Amino acid sequence: MRPIILIASLMLALLVGCKRHEAPVPEDPGTTAVKSALYQAPAQPLVAGGSCALDSVDGTPAANASVKAGAGSLFAGWMGDAQKQVPEKAMLIFKGQAQSYQYPLRAKGERQDVVAALGAPGLAMSGYNVVLSLKGIAPGKYFLSIINNEEPATECNLNIELTVIN
C-alpha cells in the first residue's frame, strides 16, 4: 500500500510541475505575439489569387469568432499561392472602415488535409498557427484576407468578418 501512495504523490508532483512549461496565454500579448502595422491599400486593387482559409481563432471556428482589443489571439489556418505552393512572403490583413492593419504571416505547419483536398503536394507545409497582438487595434468589424507579396502580388479573401470588442 505504501508504494502506491508514494507513486501517486510523485505523479501528482510531476503534473503540478508540468504547468510551469505551458505556452503563453493568448490574452497576454507578450513578446512572442506578432505585432501589427498599419496597412495602406494599393491604389489599384490586387488580383484575387491563391487558396487560403482561417480555420479558427482562439480555438473557436473563425466564422463565429470575436477577439478582445489589446489582447493576443491565436489564429490558425492555411495558405497557398496560385501555383499551389506555400508563399514565402505573406500578410494577414484586417480591413476596417476607418483603419486597416497588417501582420506578417509565415506557413510552417503540416496540412496533409489541404494536400488531399486540393491534390497539391506543394501545400504540405501550408499551415499557420500564430498569436497576434491586438494592442492598438480599434474595436470594430474587420474583413480578413491574406496577401501574397510575391510577384505578382495577389489577395486571397478569407470570407471572414472578425469583430474586435473592448
Order of alpha helices (4+ residues) and beta strands (2+ residues): alpha-beta-beta-beta-beta-beta-beta-beta-beta-alpha-beta-beta-beta
